[in-house]
Amino acid sequence: MGTLERRDNDWVPTRTIDLNADLGEEVTDDEALLGVVTSANVACGFHAGTDATMRRVCEEAARRGVAIGAQVSYADREHFGRRRMDVSSDLLRGQVAEQVGVLAGHAAAAGTRVGYLKPHGALYHRVVDDQEQALAVLDGSGALPVLGLPGGAFVRLAAAAGRQVFLEGFPDRGYTDDGRLVPRDRSGALVTDGEEIARNAVALAAATRPVVDSVCVHGDAPDAVARAIGVRRALEAAGFRLAPFATSSPAR
């Protein structure tokens, strides 16, 4: 949503953008990251995370006004959810429902709620092109808004079902010519320079095709907090207002 702000004795248009990261994976400083991001994709136990980490992240997110998303995955803790797995639609639907339900319970106990859904790792990439798997994830997640890669089956099917759809970009990842993310085992998949990541974030936020609602900084990088701080500063310096795209406030 566009807004206006006073700058140099004139009113200039600004745009709101969200900054999301993966939390609860037990590989980064969740508390510090929650001081920077506006949305938290919380690991629901299938690729990482425990009941204790979910509860802590939900409590701190609620305190800071950070939106909570269910980061659902294939059941693959050994490979951090990054291994392609062939799972039946019925099983995947149930696994997604289980993950969302567990996180929803912790969120409710913390006085907040799950505001959206985002697949993780191999599942994230699979549902870009695999309609059957995308439908299973959607069917298992109720009516939650979804966050995903522009142009994929997952967001297209969600929109067709009347779900709220939000699109994201990755400043710390390389892209192919068709808008997909470069696979992690290929050259150019990862961007590691903090300044380049910050520049990429501004470019993604300013792009008009596709228009993204959020930029994602991966929370499992060793310097994830520093990267997120750099991205936030660059976005704010470019005139963007940082705010969640979805609400996690409890329904009244």
C-alpha positions in Angstrom: 0.0 0.0 0.0 1.3 3.4 -0.9 1.6 6.2 1.6 3.0 9.8 1.7 5.7 11.2 3.9 7.2 14.7 4.3 10.7 15.0 2.8 12.5 18.2 2.0 9.4 20.3 2.4 7.4 18.2 0.0 5.1 15.2 0.2 6.6 12.2 -1.6 5.1 8.7 -2.2 6.4 5.8 -0.2 5.7 2.1 -0.3 5.3 -0.4 2.5 7.4 -3.5 2.3 7.8 -6.5 4.6 11.0 -8.1 5.7 10.8 -11.8 6.5 13.2 -14.4 7.8 13.2 -18.0 8.9 13.2 -18.4 12.7 13.0 -21.2 15.3 15.5 -23.3 13.4 18.0 -23.2 16.2 20.8 -21.9 14.0 20.7 -18.2 14.6 19.9 -15.5 17.2 16.1 -15.5 17.0 15.7 -12.7 19.5 18.1 -10.4 17.7 16.5 -11.2 14.3 13.0 -10.5 15.7 14.3 -7.0 16.5 14.9 -6.4 12.7 12.3 -8.3 10.7 8.6 -7.7 10.4 7.5 -11.2 9.7 8.8 -14.5 11.1 8.6 -17.8 9.2 8.6 -20.2 12.2 9.9 -23.8 11.7 7.1 -26.2 12.8 9.3 -29.2 13.8 9.4 -31.1 10.5 12.7 -29.7 9.2 13.8 -27.9 12.4 12.5 -26.5 15.6 11.0 -27.8 18.8 8.0 -27.0 21.0 10.3 -24.8 23.2 11.7 -22.8 20.3 8.3 -22.3 18.7 6.9 -21.0 22.0 9.9 -18.7 22.5 9.7 -17.2 19.0 5.9 -16.8 19.3 6.2 -15.0 22.6 8.9 -12.6 21.4 7.2 -12.0 18.1 4.0 -11.1 19.9 5.9 -8.7 22.2 7.5 -7.0 19.2 4.5 -7.0 16.9 6.2 -9.3 14.4 3.8 -11.4 12.2 4.0 -15.1 12.5 4.0 -17.5 9.6 3.9 -21.3 9.6 7.0 -22.5 7.7 5.9 -26.0 6.7 8.2 -28.7 5.3 8.6 -32.2 4.3 9.5 -34.5 7.3 13.2 -34.2 6.8 15.2 -33.0 9.8 18.3 -34.9 8.7 18.6 -32.8 5.6 17.0 -29.6 7.0 14.0 -30.0 4.6 16.1 -29.5 1.5 15.9 -33.0 0.1 13.3 -33.7 -2.6 10.8 -36.2 -1.3 8.0 -38.1 -3.0 5.1 -37.9 -0.6 1.5 -38.7 -1.4 -1.0 -35.9 -1.4 -3.0 -37.3 1.5 0.1 -37.7 3.6 1.4 -34.2 2.8 -2.0 -32.7 3.5 -2.0 -34.2 6.9 1.6 -33.2 7.6 0.9 -29.6 6.7 -2.2 -29.6 8.9 -0.2 -31.1 11.8 2.5 -28.4 11.5 0.1 -25.5 11.3 -1.9 -26.9 14.2 1.2 -27.2 16.4 2.4 -23.7 15.7 -1.1 -22.3 16.1 -1.3 -23.8 19.6 2.0 -22.1 20.6 0.9 -18.8 19.0 -2.4 -18.8 20.9 -0.6 -19.5 24.2 1.6 -16.5 23.5 -1.5 -14.3 22.8 -1.1 -14.1 19.1 -1.9 -16.3 16.0 -0.5 -17.7 12.8 -1.0 -15.1 10.1 0.2 -16.9 7.0 1.8 -20.0 5.5 5.1 -20.4 3.7 6.6 -23.7 2.5 10.3 -24.4 3.3 13.2 -25.7 1.3 12.5 -28.6 -1.1 8.8 -28.2 -0.6 8.9 -24.5 -1.4 10.6 -25.3 -4.8 8.4 -28.3 -5.5 5.1 -26.4 -5.2 6.3 -23.8 -7.7 5.7 -26.3 -10.5 4.0 -29.3 -9.0 0.2 -28.6 -8.9 -0.6 -31.8 -7.0 1.8 -31.0 -4.2 0.7 -27.4 -4.2 -2.9 -28.3 -3.7 -2.0 -30.7 -0.9 -0.2 -27.9 1.0 -3.1 -25.5 0.4 -5.7 -28.1 1.5 -3.8 -28.8 4.6 -3.5 -25.2 5.7 -7.1 -24.1 5.9 -7.7 -20.5 4.7 -4.4 -19.0 5.8 -2.9 -16.3 3.5 0.1 -17.7 1.6 3.6 -16.3 0.9 5.5 -17.6 -2.2 7.5 -17.1 -5.3 5.9 -15.0 -8.1 4.6 -17.0 -11.1 4.4 -20.4 -9.5 1.5 -22.9 -9.2 1.3 -22.5 -5.5 0.4 -18.8 -5.5 -1.7 -19.2 -8.7 -3.8 -22.0 -7.2 -4.1 -20.1 -3.9 -5.4 -17.0 -5.7 -7.9 -19.1 -7.7 -9.2 -20.5 -4.4 -9.8 -17.1 -3.1 -6.9 -17.1 -0.7 -4.9 -14.0 0.1 -1.6 -14.2 -1.8 1.6 -12.3 -1.0 4.8 -12.5 -3.2 8.4 -12.4 -2.1 11.9 -11.9 -3.4 15.2 -13.1 -2.2 18.1 -10.6 -2.2 20.5 -13.3 -1.0 19.8 -15.7 -3.8 20.5 -15.9 -7.5 17.7 -16.1 -10.1 17.4 -18.0 -13.3 16.1 -16.3 -16.5 12.6 -17.6 -15.9 12.3 -16.2 -12.4 13.1 -19.3 -10.4 15.8 -19.5 -7.7 19.1 -21.0 -8.8 19.5 -24.4 -7.2 21.8 -24.3 -4.2 24.2 -26.9 -5.7 24.9 -24.6 -8.7 27.2 -21.6 -9.2 25.6 -18.3 -8.4 22.9 -19.7 -6.1 24.0 -17.7 -3.0 24.8 -14.1 -2.6 27.0 -13.6 0.4 28.2 -10.0 0.3 26.2 -7.9 2.7 26.2 -4.7 0.6 25.2 -6.6 -2.5 22.3 -8.2 -0.6 21.1 -4.8 0.6 21.2 -3.4 -3.0 19.3 -6.4 -4.2 16.7 -6.0 -1.6 16.0 -2.4 -2.6 15.9 -3.4 -6.3 13.4 -6.2 -5.5 11.2 -3.9 -3.4 11.2 -1.2 -6.1 10.5 -3.5 -9.0 7.2 -3.1 -10.8 7.2 -6.5 -12.4 6.7 -8.6 -10.4 5.6 -6.4 -7.5 6.7 -8.2 -4.3 5.2 -7.7 -0.9 8.1 -9.0 1.1 11.8 -9.6 0.9 13.4 -12.6 2.6 16.7 -12.9 4.3 17.6 -16.5 5.1 17.9 -17.0 8.8 20.3 -19.9 8.6 23.2 -17.9 7.3 26.0 -17.4 9.9 25.6 -13.6 9.6 21.8 -13.5 9.2 21.3 -10.8 11.8 23.9 -8.5 10.2 22.4 -9.1 6.7 18.9 -8.4 7.9 20.1 -5.1 9.6 21.8 -4.0 6.4 18.7 -4.8 4.3 16.4 -3.0 6.7 18.6 0.1 6.7 18.9 0.1 2.9 15.1 -0.2 2.5 14.4 2.6 4.9 17.1 4.8 3.3 15.4 4.2 -0.1 12.1 5.5 1.3 10.3 2.2 2.2 8.3 1.8 5.3 8.8 -1.6 6.9 5.6 -3.4 8.1 4.1 -6.9 8.1 2.0 -7.8 5.1 -0.2 -10.0 7.3 -1.5 -9.6 10.8 -1.0 -12.0 13.7 -3.2 -10.1 16.1 -5.8 -12.4 17.7 -9.3 -12.1 16.3 -11.7 -10.2 18.6 
